[in-house]
Amino acid sequence: MSLSIIQEAIANKKMLCPKCKKPVQKFEKYAETIDAVRDGFNIVEIDSRGSRVTLTCGNDGCDWKERTEYWRNLIED
């Protein structure tokens, strides 16, 4: 679900670079984050509550690139 939100925000130019305030051009290294893993009596439960992604601005003159789990803060409403 988070992956589709990231893809849509970048495609619609709604994810803005915090440095130059222009739309982020690409992302890579997407991963779901795991908050807790419980294994008891052969029952494994995994709680995943977020995701982490590497964002790259890609605009002329801006070299901003960051690995973050707070990517939602960069999406303009």
Backbone torsions as a table, in degrees:
resi	resn	phi	psi	omega
1	MET	NA	-45.5	179.7
2	SER	-62.3	-37.0	-179.9
3	LEU	-60.4	-43.6	-179.8
4	SER	-67.3	-33.4	177.4
5	ILE	-66.3	-43.4	178.6
6	ILE	-63.2	-47.9	-179.6
7	GLN	-60.5	-43.7	-179.3
8	GLU	-66.0	-42.4	-179.8
9	ALA	-63.7	-39.3	178.8
10	ILE	-71.5	-42.8	179.9
11	ALA	-63.2	-36.7	-179.0
12	ASN	-90.5	6.0	178.2
13	LYS	57.0	39.7	179.4
14	LYS	-103.9	-8.0	176.7
15	MET	-96.2	114.6	-172.8
16	LEU	-103.9	141.0	176.4
17	CYS	-67.8	130.7	-179.7
18	PRO	-71.4	-17.3	-178.1
19	LYS	-86.5	-52.3	-175.3
20	CYS	-106.5	-7.8	177.9
21	LYS	67.3	17.3	175.0
22	LYS	-100.2	163.6	-178.0
23	PRO	-62.1	138.1	174.9
24	VAL	-66.3	137.0	-174.6
25	GLN	-92.6	-31.6	-177.4
26	LYS	-157.3	167.5	176.7
27	PHE	-140.2	162.7	177.5
28	GLU	-156.7	170.7	176.5
29	LYS	53.1	52.5	176.8
30	TYR	-76.7	137.6	176.7
31	ALA	-151.9	140.3	172.7
32	GLU	-75.9	140.4	176.7
33	THR	-94.2	145.7	-179.4
34	ILE	-112.7	121.3	-179.2
35	ASP	-86.5	-36.1	-176.1
36	ALA	-153.0	141.1	174.1
37	VAL	-128.4	124.4	179.1
38	ARG	-120.7	132.7	178.3
39	ASP	-128.2	110.2	179.5
40	GLY	-142.0	124.0	178.6
41	PHE	54.6	46.3	178.4
42	ASN	63.4	22.1	173.9
43	ILE	-112.4	119.0	-179.4
44	VAL	-108.6	124.5	177.1
45	GLU	-118.5	133.4	178.6
46	ILE	-122.2	124.2	176.1
47	ASP	-102.1	116.5	177.3
48	SER	-114.8	121.6	-174.2
49	ARG	-121.7	6.7	-178.1
50	GLY	-169.3	-170.3	179.3
51	SER	-149.9	158.5	179.8
52	ARG	-126.6	141.0	-176.4
53	VAL	-147.6	150.1	173.3
54	THR	-97.8	120.2	-179.6
55	LEU	-105.9	141.1	177.5
56	THR	-127.1	127.2	-179.4
57	CYS	-60.8	-61.6	176.4
58	GLY	79.5	2.1	177.7
59	ASN	-84.9	153.7	-180.0
60	ASP	-56.4	130.6	176.3
61	GLY	80.6	1.8	-179.7
62	CYS	-122.8	122.5	-178.1
63	ASP	-107.5	20.7	-177.7
64	TRP	-65.5	131.5	176.1
65	LYS	-151.5	132.9	-176.6
66	GLU	-149.9	141.0	172.0
67	ARG	-95.3	119.3	-172.8
68	THR	-145.6	153.6	169.8
69	GLU	-107.5	1.3	178.9
70	TYR	-104.7	35.7	-177.5
71	TRP	-64.4	-25.4	-179.6
72	ARG	-62.9	-28.1	179.7
73	ASN	-68.2	-16.1	-178.0
74	LEU	-93.0	-5.3	-178.6
75	ILE	-86.5	124.5	178.5
76	GLU	-82.3	135.1	-179.2
77	ASP	-76.9	NA	NA
